[in-house]
Amino acid sequence: MPIRHCIVHLIDKKPDGSPAVLHARDTELEASQAIENMLADLNESYNAKQGKAWGFFHDESGAYPFSGWLKLYMDGGSDFTAFSRQAVEHLQKLMEESNLSVGGHVLFAHYQQGMTDYLAIALLHHSEGVAVSDSLDVTPAKHLDLGQLHLAARVNISEWRNNSSSKQYISFIKGKNGKKVSEYFRDFIGCQEGVDSPSETRTLLKAFSDFVESEDLPEEQARSKTDTLVDYATSQAKIGEPMTLEALSGLIDEERPKAFYDHIRNKDYGLSPEIPADKRTLNQFRRFTGRAEGLSISFEAHLLGSKVEYDEAQDILTIRNLPTQLTDQLKRRKD
């Protein structure tokens, strides 16, 4: 992961309402193994976060100047230090106006992963811990708590500059400390939501269920394809990358790699070519399966509570909207 530029500034802001004080660094951080490790750990923590949103820049304006500063830097009109200084001063101002956040160390990192350029921005805090010194004394020690990451964003610079119609080249953590806290950080980036990840993931899973049903697949094949979808989506989420419909289609059916992709397009589900996976939605898509005494039942977990209901007290399973193939067989048997 080549790091092009990296810098850290400090905004000292107490929760007592006192003014925020900026301690800005004058030069970039020099490349080191420590910075490599920090950024790798940051990415791992960021990718694992649930509740992220995806979007794109507002038009540049006085209210949303960030994209203009980033463009100026990328076009060579300013260096990385000057860009980060403008941005952190803007963040300091918004932090004071919102009075919703304590300060912290603000990391800006421009790095490359594969052929793609990214800009990561994160508000970092320390945790108190202990360490053992060379003289074997136990001493207090502070460390960056990357596991407690609440305010952070990542810009896919390559996507932003090369695909003007994209609405998902920015991701950011929505946060658990209240909507307004994450909104002020989103406004700092100048980002508007463009892709509803849970909704897109649900639509994709609905399209997949329809596809499996239309193919009339045996249970074992259906389960295998479900596992393939979930494994692919989970692996993409782990590295912070969206699912690609064409790639997913090829994985689901290697002999007919366009089959699922064509199904989505022909049925017009309105899905984007790339979809950021929502982990919570995926976790609900596992299958419930049971077999005993000539009876075999299997259904996807997300159907529980809608098409399938379970009465635990009476141990009764109610299934609605039976497959046409099954009802036809039942009708013929009755005749």
VOBA-1610 file (N, C-alpha, C; in pm, whole numbers, padded with zeros to 5 digits, always signed):
BEGIN
Met+00084-00119+00000Met+00000+00000+00000Met+00088+00125+00000Pro+00133+00172-00115Pro+00218+00291-00119Pro+00146+00414-00061Ile+00210+00479+00035Ile+00154+00601+00095Ile+00218+00720+00025Arg+00137+00796-00044Arg+00189+00913-00116Arg+00218+01028-00020His+00121+01058+00065His+00137+01168+00160His+00057+01135+00286Cys+00108+01180+00401Cys+00038+01156+00527Cys+00073+01268+00625Ile-00027+01313+00700Ile-00003+01419+00798Ile-00108+01407+00908Val-00070+01452+01027Val-00161+01451+01141Val-00160+01589+01206His-00280+01644+01230His-00296+01769+01303His-00372+01739+01433Leu-00370+01833+01525Leu-00441+01815+01652Leu-00538+01930+01673Ile-00664+01895+01698Ile-00764+01993+01741Ile-00792+01966+01888Asp-00753+02061+01972Asp-00772+02047+02116Asp-00904+02113+02154Lys-01004+02031+02180Lys-01136+02084+02215Lys-01191+02001+02330Lys-01221+02071+02439Lys-01276+02004+02557Lys-01429+01999+02548Pro-01490+01906+02618Pro-01637+01898+02615Pro-01705+02006+02697Asp-01627+02100+02758Asp-01687+02205+02842Asp-01732+02326+02763Gly-01721+02321+02630Gly-01766+02432+02548Gly-01660+02536+02522Ser-01539+02517+02571Ser-01431+02613+02545Ser-01390+02608+02399Pro-01332+02716+02346Pro-01295+02720+02204Pro-01199+02608+02165Ala-01211+02563+02043Ala-01120+02462+01990Ala-00988+02528+01950Val-00877+02466+01987Val-00745+02518+01956Val-00678+02422+01858Leu-00630+02477+01746Leu-00566+02395+01644Leu-00415+02396+01661His-00356+02279+01665His-00211+02262+01662His-00179+02192+01530Ala-00142+02272+01430Ala-00121+02219+01295Ala+00025+02183+01272Arg+00045+02073+01205Arg+00180+02031+01169Arg+00224+02104+01041Asp+00349+02145+01034Asp+00397+02224+00921Asp+00448+02138+00805Thr+00482+02015+00832Thr+00537+01929+00727Thr+00471+01792+00731Glu+00481+01722+00620Glu+00426+01586+00614Glu+00507+01492+00703Leu+00443+01381+00736Leu+00514+01276+00808Leu+00603+01200+00710Glu+00724+01171+00752Glu+00813+01093+00667Glu+00771+00947+00667Ala+00793+00883+00556Ala+00755+00742+00543Ala+00827+00658+00648Ser+00754+00567+00710Ser+00813+00478+00811Ser+00726+00355+00824Gln+00781+00252+00885Gln+00705+00130+00908Gln+00591+00154+01005Ala+00612+00245+01099Ala+00507+00278+01196Ala+00384+00337+01126Ile+00408+00425+01029Ile+00296+00486+00956Ile+00227+00382+00869Glu+00306+00295+00807Glu+00247+00186+00728Glu+00155+00100+00815Asn+00205+00065+00934Asn+00126-00019+01024Asn+00000+00053+01071Met+00015+00182+01103Met-00100+00259+01150Met-00209+00264+01043Leu-00170+00293+00919Leu-00269+00305+00813Leu-00333+00169+00782Ala-00254+00063+00789Ala-00310-00070+00767Ala-00412-00104+00875Asp-00381-00072+01000Asp-00475-00097+01111Asp-00598-00008+01098Leu-00578+00116+01054Leu-00691+00207+01036Leu-00786+00153+00930Asn-00730+00109+00817Asn-00814+00054+00710Asn-00889-00069+00756Glu-00822-00154+00831Glu-00887-00276+00880Glu-01004-00242+00972Ser-00983-00146+01061Ser-01090-00103+01152Ser-01203-00036+01075Tyr-01167+00048+00978Tyr-01269+00119+00900Tyr-01353+00022+00818Asn-01288-00073+00752Asn-01362-00168+00668Asn-01456-00254+00751Ala-01419-00281+00876Ala-01501-00367+00961Ala-01621-00294+01020Lys-01622-00161+01012Lys-01730-00084+01071Lys-01861-00108+00997Gln-01966-00132+01074Gln-02099-00139+01016Gln-02162+00000+01024Gly-02267+00020+00948Gly-02335+00149+00952Gly-02268+00257+00871Lys-02186+00218+00772Lys-02127+00319+00684Lys-02228+00360+00577Ala-02207+00479+00523Ala-02290+00529+00413Ala-02200+00564+00296Trp-02258+00568+00177Trp-02184+00599+00054Trp-02249+00718-00016Gly-02166+00802-00076Gly-02222+00918-00143Gly-02122+00985-00234Phe-02148+01114-00261Phe-02066+01190-00354Phe-02065+01336-00310Phe-01975+01415-00368Phe-01959+01554-00327Phe-02079+01640-00367His-02115+01733-00276His-02199+01845-00317His-02119+01930-00416Asp-02190+02010-00494Asp-02120+02108-00577Asp-02038+02199-00486Glu-01920+02234-00529Glu-01833+02319-00448Glu-01901+02452-00420Ser-01894+02497-00296Ser-01954+02624-00257Ser-01888+02670-00127Gly-01930+02786-00077Gly-01878+02833+00050Gly-01913+02740+00165Ala-02028+02675+00154Ala-02068+02580+00259Ala-01995+02448+00246Tyr-01958+02414+00123Tyr-01891+02285+00097Tyr-01764+02309+00014Pro-01660+02362+00078Pro-01537+02397+00002Pro-01439+02281-00014Phe-01459+02170+00056Phe-01358+02065+00063Phe-01320+02011-00074Ser-01419+01982-00158Ser-01390+01922-00289Ser-01305+02015-00374Gly-01324+02147-00361Gly-01243+02243-00435Gly-01099+02239-00392Trp-01075+02230-00261Trp-00938+02221-00211Trp-00872+02091-00255Leu-00949+01982-00252Leu-00895+01853-00295Leu-00860+01856-00444Lys-00945+01916-00524Lys-00919+01925-00668Lys-00794+02008-00695Leu-00781+02119-00622Leu-00664+02206-00640Leu-00536+02129-00608Tyr-00540+02051-00502Tyr-00423+01970-00465Tyr-00394+01865-00572Met-00497+01794-00617Met-00477+01689-00716Met-00429+01744-00850Asp-00468+01868-00880Asp-00425+01932-01005Asp-00288+01998-00994Gly-00228+01991-00876Gly-00095+02048-00858Gly-00093+02193-00818Gly-00209+02249-00783Gly-00215+02390-00745Gly-00176+02417-00602Ser-00172+02314-00519Ser-00125+02328-00381Ser-00061+02196-00339Asp+00020+02201-00234Asp+00078+02075-00187Asp-00014+02012-00082Phe+00022+01891-00040Phe-00064+01815+00050Phe-00076+01882+00186Thr+00034+01939+00234Thr+00031+02006+00365Thr-00065+02124+00364Ala-00059+02205+00257Ala-00147+02322+00247Ala-00294+02277+00236Phe-00318+02174+00158Phe-00454+02120+00145Phe-00507+02075+00281Ser-00426+01997+00353Ser-00472+01945+00482Ser-00493+02057+00583Arg-00412+02163+00575Arg-00425+02276+00666Arg-00558+02349+00642Gln-00591+02374+00515Gln-00721+02436+00485Gln-00835+02349+00538Ala-00824+02220+00516Ala-00932+02129+00555Ala-00947+02123+00706Val-00837+02113+00780Val-00848+02099+00924Val-00894+02229+00989Glu-00862+02343+00930Glu-00914+02471+00980Glu-01066+02478+00962His-01112+02424+00849His-01256+02419+00825His-01324+02324+00925Leu-01261+02211+00952Leu-01315+02117+01050Leu-01319+02179+01189Gln-01215+02253+01225Gln-01212+02322+01355Gln-01330+02417+01368Lys-01359+02491+01261Lys-01471+02586+01262Lys-01604+02514+01280Leu-01624+02406+01204Leu-01750+02331+01215Leu-01763+02265+01352Met-01651+02222+01407Met-01652+02158+01539Met-01697+02257+01646Glu-01651+02380+01635Glu-01693+02483+01730Glu-01840+02519+01713Glu-01884+02530+01587Glu-02022+02567+01561Glu-02120+02460+01608Ser-02083+02334+01589Ser-02174+02226+01625Ser-02175+02202+01776Asn-02060+02227+01841Asn-02044+02203+01984Asn-02087+02061+02022Leu-02065+01966+01931Leu-02111+01829+01952Leu-01997+01729+01968Ser-01876+01775+01949Ser-01765+01679+01946Ser-01647+01731+02026Val-01576+01638+02087Val-01448+01673+02145Val-01344+01666+02033Gly-01228+01720+02059Gly-01125+01722+01957Gly-01055+01588+01943Gly-00939+01595+01882Gly-00862+01474+01861Gly-00757+01497+01754His-00683+01395+01724His-00584+01401+01616His-00655+01374+01484Val-00632+01461+01387Val-00697+01449+01257Val-00594+01398+01156Leu-00620+01278+01105Leu-00528+01215+01010Leu-00576+01238+00867Phe-00484+01279+00781Phe-00508+01285+00636Phe-00404+01195+00571Ala-00450+01101+00489Ala-00355+01011+00423Ala-00398+00988+00279His-00309+01018+00187His-00330+00991+00044His-00245+00869+00011Tyr-00312+00761-00025Tyr-00239+00637-00050Tyr-00296+00566-00172Gln-00224+00466-00218Gln-00264+00391-00336Gln-00282+00244-00298Gln-00389+00185-00346Gln-00414+00043-00326Gln-00447-00017-00462Gly-00358-00104-00510Gly-00373-00152-00646Gly-00349-00036-00741Met-00444-00011-00830Met-00435+00101-00925Met-00520+00219-00881Thr-00573+00214-00758Thr-00669+00315-00712Thr-00609+00405-00606Asp-00632+00536-00620Asp-00589+00635-00521Asp-00703+00662-00423Tyr-00666+00669-00295Tyr-00764+00698-00191Tyr-00716+00813-00104Leu-00813+00883-00044Leu-00783+00979+00061Leu-00861+00936+00185Ala-00789+00907+00293Ala-00853+00870+00419Ala-00843+00988+00515Ile-00953+01015+00584Ile-00958+01121+00685Ile-01023+01062+00809Ala-00959+01079+00924Ala-01014+01020+01046Ala-00981+01106+01166Leu-01076+01115+01257Leu-01055+01181+01386Leu-01019+01072+01486Leu-00896+01078+01536Leu-00842+00970+01619Leu-00830+01013+01765His-00851+00918+01855His-00837+00945+01998His-00743+00841+02060His-00693+00876+02178His-00603+00788+02250His-00676+00711+02359Ser-00618+00598+02393Ser-00663+00522+02509Ser-00546+00508+02606Glu-00580+00506+02734Glu-00477+00487+02836Glu-00448+00338+02851Gly-00321+00307+02863Gly-00281+00169+02883Gly-00156+00163+02968Val-00092+00050+02969Val+00033+00034+03044Val+00135-00036+02956Ala+00260-00014+02987Ala+00369-00079+02915Ala+00477-00118+03014Val+00561-00210+02972Val+00675-00251+03055Val+00800-00192+02992Ser+00875-00114+03069Ser+00993-00046+03018Ser+01112-00141+03007Asp+01222-00089+02951Asp+01343-00169+02938Asp+01397-00213+03075Ser+01368-00131+03176Ser+01413-00164+03311Ser+01310-00248+03386Leu+01210-00297+03310Leu+01106-00386+03362Leu+01013-00319+03463Asp+01002-00186+03449Asp+00902-00113+03527Asp+00772-00107+03448Val+00661-00108+03519Val+00530-00092+03455Val+00496+00057+03456Thr+00476+00113+03338Thr+00453+00257+03326Thr+00328+00284+03245Pro+00263+00400+03270Pro+00147+00438+03189Pro+00189+00460+03044Ala+00099+00430+02952Ala+00129+00449+02810Ala+00000+00480+02735Lys+00009+00574+02644Lys-00105+00608+02558Lys-00086+00542+02422His-00197+00507+02360His-00188+00455+02223His-00313+00496+02147Leu-00300+00506+02015Leu-00415+00539+01932Leu-00515+00424+01937Asp-00639+00458+01968Asp-00743+00355+01979Asp-00816+00347+01846Leu-00760+00272+01752Leu-00819+00262+01619Leu-00944+00176+01618Gly-00963+00098+01723Gly-01086+00018+01731Gly-01208+00102+01760Gln-01186+00217+01825Gln-01297+00309+01856Gln-01298+00422+01753Leu-01332+00386+01631Leu-01332+00481+01520Leu-01476+00524+01494His-01506+00651+01522His-01643+00699+01508His-01662+00801+01397Leu-01559+00881+01370Leu-01569+00984+01267Leu-01455+00963+01167Ala-01489+00914+01050Ala-01389+00888+00947Ala-01458+00881+00812Ala-01382+00909+00707Ala-01434+00903+00570Ala-01321+00860+00478Arg-01360+00807+00363Arg-01261+00768+00262Arg-01314+00808+00125Val-01230+00875+00050Val-01264+00919-00086Val-01188+00834-00185Asn-01260+00770-00276Asn-01197+00699-00388Asn-01165+00805-00492Ile-01044+00856-00487Ile-01004+00968-00573Ile-01012+00928-00721Ser-00970+00808-00752Ser-00971+00762-00892Ser-01112+00759-00947Glu-01205+00706-00867Glu-01345+00700-00910Glu-01402+00840-00928Trp-01372+00928-00835Trp-01423+01065-00839Trp-01376+01138-00965Arg-01250+01121-01001Arg-01195+01196-01113Arg-01223+01132-01249Asn-01250+01002-01249Asn-01267+00931-01377Asn-01410+00892-01409Asn-01500+00903-01312Asn-01640+00864-01335Asn-01731+00969-01277Ser-01763+01069-01357Ser-01840+01184-01310Ser-01982+01149-01271Ser-02034+01035-01318Ser-02172+00997-01286Ser-02182+00913-01159Ser-02069+00875-01102Ser-02071+00790-00983Ser-02131+00863-00864Lys-02207+00790-00785Lys-02268+00845-00664Lys-02224+00769-00539Gln-02109+00700-00548Gln-02065+00622-00433Gln-01913+00618-00419Tyr-01847+00728-00454Tyr-01702+00730-00444Tyr-01654+00779-00306Ile-01747+00817-00219Ile-01713+00853-00082Ile-01786+00759+00012Ser-01715+00709+00112Ser-01782+00637+00220Ser-01749+00707+00351Phe-01841+00699+00446Phe-01816+00760+00577Phe-01895+00685+00683Ile-01845+00691+00805Ile-01911+00625+00917Ile-02026+00713+00965Lys-02142+00655+00971Lys-02257+00730+01022Lys-02244+00756+01172Gly-02182+00665+01244Gly-02155+00686+01385Gly-02268+00641+01475Lys-02233+00615+01601Lys-02329+00569+01700Lys-02359+00676+01805Asn-02297+00793+01791Asn-02312+00895+01895Asn-02417+01000+01859Gly-02510+00961+01772Gly-02616+01055+01734Gly-02599+01104+01592Lys-02712+01129+01528Lys-02712+01168+01388Lys-02639+01299+01365Lys-02656+01396+01457Lys-02597+01528+01434Lys-02445+01524+01438Val-02389+01433+01518Val-02244+01423+01525Val-02186+01381+01391Ser-02244+01278+01331Ser-02193+01232+01202Ser-02228+01331+01091Glu-02337+01406+01107Glu-02375+01503+01003Glu-02275+01617+00991Tyr-02221+01664+01105Tyr-02126+01774+01094Tyr-01998+01727+01025Phe-01958+01601+01049Phe-01840+01548+00982Phe-01868+01525+00834Arg-01988+01481+00802Arg-02027+01464+00662Arg-02030+01600+00591Asp-02077+01702+00660Asp-02079+01836+00601Asp-01937+01890+00583Phe-01847+01853+00672Phe-01706+01891+00656Phe-01651+01835+00525Ile-01680+01709+00495Ile-01637+01649+00370Ile-01714+01710+00253Gly-01836+01756+00277Gly-01920+01807+00170Gly-01985+01695+00092Cys-02029+01593+00166Cys-02079+01472+00102Cys-02230+01460+00119Gln-02295+01413+00015Gln-02437+01379+00021Gln-02452+01232-00011Glu-02547+01168+00057Glu-02566+01024+00036Glu-02620+00999-00104Gly-02559+00901-00172Gly-02601+00868-00307Gly-02649+00726-00321Val-02603+00636-00234Val-02640+00496-00242Val-02685+00450-00104Asp-02806+00393-00098Asp-02858+00336+00026Asp-02813+00192+00031Ser-02703+00167+00103Ser-02643+00034+00103Ser-02738-00076+00151Pro-02809-00059+00264Pro-02902-00165+00305Pro-03010-00192+00202Ser-03067-00085+00143Ser-03172-00103+00044Ser-03120-00172-00082Glu-03000-00130-00129Glu-02941-00191-00248Glu-02910-00339-00223Thr-02859-00368-00102Thr-02827-00507-00069Thr-02954-00591-00063Arg-03061-00537-00004Arg-03189-00610+00002Arg-03243-00637-00138Thr-03231-00536-00225Thr-03279-00555-00362Thr-03198-00662-00435Leu-03067-00661-00413Leu-02982-00763-00474Leu-03022-00903-00426Leu-03045-00917-00297Leu-03083-01047-00242Leu-03221-01091-00293Lys-03311-00994-00312Lys-03442-01027-00371Lys-03425-01075-00514Ala-03337-01006-00590Ala-03310-01048-00728Ala-03249-01188-00730Phe-03162-01216-00634Phe-03100-01348-00627Phe-03204-01456-00595Ser-03292-01428-00500Ser-03397-01525-00465Ser-03487-01553-00585Asp-03522-01447-00658Asp-03605-01464-00777Asp-03531-01548-00882Phe-03401-01524-00895Phe-03321-01598-00992Phe-03316-01747-00958Val-03291-01777-00831Val-03284-01917-00788Val-03418-01986-00810Glu-03526-01914-00781Glu-03659-01972-00800Glu-03687-01995-00948Ser-03650-01900-01032Ser-03676-01914-01176Ser-03595-02027-01238Glu-03477-02054-01180Glu-03391-02161-01231Glu-03435-02299-01181Asp-03524-02299-01081Asp-03575-02426-01025Asp-03459-02517-00985Leu-03368-02462-00906Leu-03246-02535-00869Leu-03271-02632-00755Pro-03202-02745-00755Pro-03207-02834-00639Pro-03156-02760-00515Glu-03201-02806-00398Glu-03168-02738-00274Glu-03018-02723-00253Glu-02943-02827-00283Glu-02799-02823-00260Glu-02733-02716-00347Gln-02776-02705-00473Gln-02720-02602-00562Gln-02760-02462-00515Ala-02885-02449-00473Ala-02933-02319-00425Ala-02853-02274-00303Arg-02827-02368-00212Arg-02750-02335-00093Arg-02607-02298-00130Ser-02549-02369-00224Ser-02413-02341-00267Ser-02401-02203-00328Lys-02498-02166-00412Lys-02496-02033-00476Lys-02518-01923-00372Thr-02603-01951-00272Thr-02624-01854-00164Thr-02494-01830-00088Asp-02424-01939-00056Asp-02296-01927+00014Asp-02195-01849-00070Thr-02196-01870-00202Thr-02105-01798-00291Thr-02132-01649-00287Leu-02259-01613-00293Leu-02297-01471-00289Leu-02253-01408-00157Val-02288-01471-00046Val-02256-01414+00085Val-02105-01407+00107Asp-02033-01510+00066Asp-01887-01510+00082Asp-01823-01398+00002Tyr-01870-01379-00123Tyr-01815-01273-00207Tyr-01845-01135-00147Ala-01971-01115-00107Ala-02010-00986-00050Ala-01932-00957+00078Thr-01915-01058+00161Thr-01843-01041+00287Thr-01696-01008+00263Ser-01635-01077+00166Ser-01494-01051+00137Ser-01474-00911+00081Gln-01568-00865-00001Gln-01558-00728-00055Gln-01574-00625+00056Ala-01669-00650+00146Ala-01690-00557+00257Ala-01567-00552+00346Lys-01498-00665+00361Lys-01381-00672+00448Lys-01268-00584+00397Ile-01256-00572+00264Ile-01150-00488+00207Ile-01201-00349+00168Gly-01328-00321+00203Gly-01384-00188+00177Gly-01417-00161+00032Glu-01444-00266-00045Glu-01476-00250-00186Glu-01619-00295-00212Pro-01688-00235-00312Pro-01825-00277-00342Pro-01829-00408-00419Met-01946-00470-00418Met-01970-00586-00504Met-01990-00538-00648Thr-01938-00612-00742Thr-01960-00584-00883Thr-02055-00690-00938Leu-02164-00647-01000Leu-02266-00741-01045Leu-02211-00842-01145Glu-02128-00796-01238Glu-02074-00887-01338Glu-01984-00992-01274Ala-01901-00950-01179Ala-01813-01045-01110Ala-01894-01144-01028Leu-01996-01095-00960Leu-02083-01182-00880Leu-02154-01284-00968Ser-02202-01239-01082Ser-02272-01328-01174Ser-02180-01441-01220Gly-02055-01408-01249Gly-01960-01510-01292Gly-01929-01611-01184Leu-01929-01566-01058Leu-01903-01657-00947Leu-02020-01750-00921Ile-02142-01697-00936Ile-02262-01775-00907Ile-02280-01889-01007Asp-02247-01863-01133Asp-02263-01968-01235Asp-02146-01958-01332Glu-02045-02038-01309Glu-01924-02032-01391Glu-01950-02079-01534Glu-02046-02170-01553Glu-02077-02219-01687Glu-02157-02116-01766Arg-02240-02038-01697Arg-02317-01930-01762Arg-02291-01801-01684Pro-02175-01742-01700Pro-02135-01629-01615Pro-02221-01504-01630Lys-02298-01496-01737Lys-02383-01377-01756Lys-02527-01401-01714Ala-02561-01521-01669Ala-02700-01556-01643Ala-02764-01467-01536Phe-02700-01455-01421Phe-02757-01375-01313Phe-02756-01226-01349Tyr-02649-01183-01415Tyr-02641-01043-01457Tyr-02754-01009-01555Asp-02779-01097-01651Asp-02887-01074-01747Asp-03023-01077-01678His-03039-01165-01579His-03164-01170-01504His-03193-01036-01437Ile-03090-00976-01376Ile-03106-00847-01309Ile-03145-00739-01409Arg-03077-00737-01523Arg-03104-00634-01622Arg-03241-00654-01687Asn-03277-00777-01719Asn-03404-00804-01786Asn-03524-00774-01697Lys-03508-00795-01567Lys-03617-00770-01473Lys-03618-00627-01422Asp-03516-00550-01456Asp-03509-00408-01422Asp-03528-00383-01273Tyr-03436-00437-01193Tyr-03442-00414-01049Tyr-03389-00276-01010Gly-03328-00206-01104Gly-03278-00072-01075Gly-03150-00070-00994Leu-03072-00177-01000Leu-02949-00186-00922Leu-02833-00117-00993Ser-02744-00060-00914Ser-02622-00001-00968Ser-02526-00114-01009Pro-02436-00089-01104Pro-02339-00192-01144Pro-02250-00237-01028Glu-02226-00144-00933Glu-02147-00178-00814Glu-02229-00144-00691Ile-02228-00235-00593Ile-02312-00220-00475Ile-02227-00238-00349Pro-02223-00139-00262Pro-02154-00159-00134Pro-02237-00251-00045Ala-02178-00360-00001Ala-02253-00460+00076Ala-02282-00409+00217Asp-02404-00435+00263Asp-02442-00403+00400Asp-02437-00531+00482Lys-02350-00533+00582Lys-02325-00657+00657Lys-02448-00703+00733Arg-02522-00611+00792Arg-02640-00651+00870Arg-02741-00722+00782Thr-02762-00668+00663Thr-02857-00729+00570Thr-02808-00866+00526Leu-02678-00877+00500Leu-02622-01006+00459Leu-02637-01112+00567Asn-02619-01071+00692Asn-02627-01167+00802Asn-02766-01227+00817Gln-02866-01158+00763Gln-03004-01207+00771Gln-03039-01299+00654Phe-02942-01320+00565Phe-02971-01394+00442Phe-02930-01540+00449Arg-02884-01586+00561Arg-02851-01727+00575Arg-02978-01811+00568Arg-02962-01936+00534Arg-03077-02025+00516Arg-03102-02110+00640Phe-03233-02128+00671Phe-03275-02225+00771Phe-03309-02354+00696Thr-03256-02465+00743Thr-03274-02592+00673Thr-03301-02703+00774Gly-03396-02789+00740Gly-03424-02904+00825Gly-03481-03018+00743Arg-03449-03142+00784Arg-03497-03260+00712Arg-03525-03371+00813Ala-03644-03432+00801Ala-03679-03543+00892Ala-03801-03616+00838Glu-03796-03749+00840Glu-03911-03833+00809Glu-03978-03795+00676Gly-03897-03781+00572Gly-03952-03753+00440Gly-03989-03607+00416Leu-03966-03521+00514Leu-03999-03379+00501Leu-03869-03299+00496Ser-03857-03213+00394Ser-03741-03127+00381Ser-03787-02982+00367Ile-03738-02896+00455Ile-03777-02754+00453Ile-03650-02670+00452Ser-03647-02570+00364Ser-03533-02479+00358Ser-03582-02343+00309Phe-03541-02238+00379Phe-03578-02103+00334Phe-03474-02004+00384Glu-03467-01890+00316Glu-03369-01788+00350Glu-03415-01711+00473Ala-03320-01676+00558Ala-03352-01618+00688Ala-03432-01489+00678His-03411-01412+00571His-03481-01284+00561His-03631-01300+00537Leu-03674-01422+00500Leu-03817-01447+00477Leu-03893-01469+00607Leu-03820-01495+00715Leu-03884-01519+00845Leu-03950-01390+00893Gly-04078-01401+00920Gly-04153-01283+00963Gly-04236-01223+00852Ser-04212-01266+00726Ser-04293-01217+00614Ser-04364-01334+00548Lys-04292-01407+00461Lys-04353-01522+00396Lys-04356-01645+00487Val-04270-01645+00588Val-04263-01759+00679Val-04276-01708+00822Glu-04364-01773+00900Glu-04381-01737+01041Glu-04368-01860+01127Tyr-04302-01844+01241Tyr-04282-01956+01331Tyr-04348-01926+01465Asp-04441-02012+01504Asp-04507-02002+01634Asp-04433-02097+01729Glu-04346-02040+01812Glu-04262-02123+01898Glu-04344-02198+02001Ala-04450-02134+02053Ala-04530-02197+02158Ala-04596-02325+02107Gln-04647-02321+01982Gln-04716-02438+01928Gln-04629-02520+01833Asp-04506-02473+01809Asp-04414-02541+01719Asp-04476-02560+01581Ile-04530-02449+01528Ile-04597-02450+01397Ile-04526-02352+01304Leu-04498-02397+01183Leu-04438-02312+01079Leu-04544-02283+00973Thr-04570-02156+00949Thr-04668-02114+00848Thr-04595-02053+00729Ile-04624-02109+00610Ile-04558-02063+00488Ile-04662-02004+00394Arg-04637-01882+00347Arg-04728-01814+00255Arg-04663-01803+00117Asn-04746-01783+00016Asn-04698-01768-00122Asn-04611-01887-00163Leu-04672-02004-00161Leu-04601-02126-00196Leu-04550-02121-00340Pro-04439-02187-00370Pro-04389-02191-00507Pro-04493-02253-00600Thr-04506-02198-00720Thr-04605-02246-00816Thr-04585-02395-00848Gln-04459-02436-00858Gln-04431-02576-00888Gln-04489-02668-00781Leu-04481-02624-00655Leu-04534-02706-00546Leu-04686-02708-00548Thr-04748-02592-00566Thr-04895-02588-00566Thr-04953-02667-00683Asp-04885-02663-00797Asp-04933-02741-00912Asp-04931-02891-00880Gln-04824-02935-00814Gln-04818-03077-00777Gln-04927-03113-00678Leu-04954-03026-00584Leu-05058-03052-00483Leu-05195-03057-00547Lys-05219-02970-00645Lys-05348-02970-00713Lys-05366-03097-00795Arg-05262-03140-00863Arg-05270-03263-00942Arg-05294-03383-00853Arg-05229-03382-00736Arg-05247-03494-00642Arg-05391-03499-00592Lys-05451-03382-00572Lys-05588-03376-00524Lys-05685-03429-00629Asp-05654-03398-00756Asp-05743-03444-00866Asp-05734-03596-00881
//
